[in-house]
Each structure stands twice: as C-alpha cells, then as structure tokens.
C-alpha cells in the first residue's frame, strides 16, 4: 500500500494539461481506495475498538493537514482567489490615494482663493480705484442734491394729480377759473366727504404715475430694441392719460361757459385751447422731469453702494468657497477611512495567503472512506455476536461524529477552511 506522502506527491509542471487532469483524477481515486483500505486494515488489527478509531482519525487528520501544507502548487491554486481579491483591493487603494491627492490639491487652491478674497475685502475699502470702483465721496454729494430736488417734485406731482383727477372725475365747476380747475385746495377733503372710495381713488392716482416712472427706470436698465419700444409705449401711455385728464377738465370748463349757439365740445376745440396744453405740460412735463431726477438719484445711489455691493459679493463667494472646502475635506476624510478599511482587508487576505488552505470537502470525502473501510472490516472480518457488533458500530460512529465536531466540520457550508498565519 502506498504511503500518504506518495499519494499526495505533486505532478511535474511540464506534463501536458490533459494528461495532468487525467492523472490527477486517477491519483484522487487511488487515494480514496487507499483510505478505504487503510481503514479496513486498521480496523482488523484493532478489532474495531472505538478508542483506536479515535487515534486513527486524529492521525488521519494530522497527516492530511501536513500533506496539504506541503502541496505548494495545490495551495497556490486554492489561494489564487485571495490573491485576485487582494489585487482588486490594491487597485482600489491606488484610486483612493489618487482621489485624496486630487481633493487635497483642490482644497489647497480653494484656501488660496479664500485668502485672496479676504485680502481684497480689506483692500477695497482703502483703495477702491484698484478694483475699478469710483470713490463714493463725490457721488454722495450728487445723490443728496438729486434727492433734495426729487422730494418737492414728488410732492408737486401728488398735489397736481390729486387735484386734476378730482376735477376731471368728480368736480362740478362753479366758475371758469383755470387755477380752480387745475388746483383745488379742497380736492382731497371734498373727495373723502363725498365717499371714501372717491377719496381712495383720488389719492392713489398720483402713485400710478410714479409706478410708471419706476417701471421705466427698471426697464431701461436692460439694453435692447424690445425694451426701447416698451419705454416709448410707457411714455405714450402716460401722455395719453394726462391728455385725457386735460380734455375732461377743459370740457367741463367749456360746458360751463358755453352759450346756446356754441358748438359741441370736441378734440379740435380742445387742441386749439391754450389751457388744454397748460394742463398737459403742468402734469406730463413735470412728470418727465421727476422721472429723470428719480433715475439719476437711483443711479447715484447704486454707484455709492458699489463698494458695499462688491464686499457683499465677495463675502457670498467666501461662503460658497468655504462650503466647497468643507465638502472636499469630508471627501478626503472619507477616502482616508476607505484606505484604512482596504489596508485591513489587504492585511487579512495576506495572512490567509501566508497561511494555508485546508480543503474541507476533500478531507471529509477521505474521512468517510476511511470510516467506511473501518465499518466494513467490523461487519465482515471481526467475529462478534450481532448485538455486540451493532453496539461497536454505533460507538465508532459516535466517536467519528465527535471527532468532526471538535474540528467544526459537522455539515460545513464552506468549501475551504483557511488557517491564517499569525
């Protein structure tokens, strides 16, 4: 009978692959037969005693394990999946290290940008010309002069349109005085006396014109033919509104003064009246002046606010950059944590590669062959009464199960058992 060492001996590498596979299968079959025969022969010598079976199974396991350790090519084959997994982890490790380098560089660039912006915030207050911003000292004088002019003009427009709208919509004329038609000192009081709705209408009409002026200011900020057309349209609308007010007031005056042979009031008559144009110019021309002054004041205010606007813009950039820097820092920390985890996996796999792989299924196959030989010898070669022979077989089976249980090989759900090198 061949020794276990001979049965576990390796084939030469230079043999043809097909022959190697066939001879491998033949060797495995020979090993299986040998285990069976070894169990059969040992059982005859020991008369099937369980205590001897225990020692034989321990020797069998130790011998199989020792031969597994010595089979370098077989061990290399069994360890190949661990090497491949380790190589994948090393690839992931390189990717993580490259990502850390990229994000650390981005973080460094961001920190430089943050420092540059902070220095610009300090510098723009001392030297705004350096950043293309006009010094606001002279602009403030222009702004306040424009504001001083804007306030009384606004007050004039409020008074004019309150009086004109009251005269056009609600007033009953008792004299033909043009002054009383355009300006009525009691217009606001009389309108609220008549009705609160009438008072609200009269007092809000001036703000309609001012709203149009504000819209014109906002629209003209955007360049383009469409916006020019919009501005022209707004001016025409304002002019027509003023013209309608003048027409209605002049019509009331005409109706008050007309005689029995007077012609009905119409547009031709209105256009020929100087008073009609005076009302328009008293409203529309002043409104144009108000719009120009308002636009000038708003632009000067925007110029004064350029330094503060610049600083606000830079601070907004700082907030965005700091958020981005935090994001990059978190990514660097995440990749560093991944590196720690991957290094742990690589070390664990290396300990398995440095150790040896125990082929569990193969060992159990040979174990059962040895046990089968042992039991077969008890049944056929050992002369014992049936009852004693049955008890002997049961005791041997129990001992075999205890042996596998100590090795944690009872119904294993794994193909290989890896013994790591400590």
Secondary structure, DSSP 8 states (H G I E B T S, - for coil): ---HHHHT----TTS-HHHHHHHHHHHHHHHHHHHHHHHHHHHHHTTT-HHHHHHHHHHHHHHHHHHHHH-HHHHHHHHHHHHHHHHHHHHHHHHHHHHHHHHHHHHHHHHHHHHHHHHHHHHHHH-GGGGT---HHHHHHHHHHHHHHHHHHHHHHHHHHHHHHHHHHT---SS--HHHHH--TTHHHHHHHH-HHHHHHHHHHHHHHHHHHHHHHHHTTS-SHHHHHHHHHHHHHHHHHHHHHHHHHHHHHHHHH--TT-----HHHHHT-HHHHHHHIIIIIHHHHHHHHHHHHHHHHHHHTHHHHHHHHHHHHHHHHHHHHHHHHHHHHHHHHHHHHHHHHHHHHHHHHHSEEEEHHHHHHHHHHHHHHHHHHHHHTS---HHHHHHHHHHHHHHHHHHHHHTT-TT-S-SEEEE---
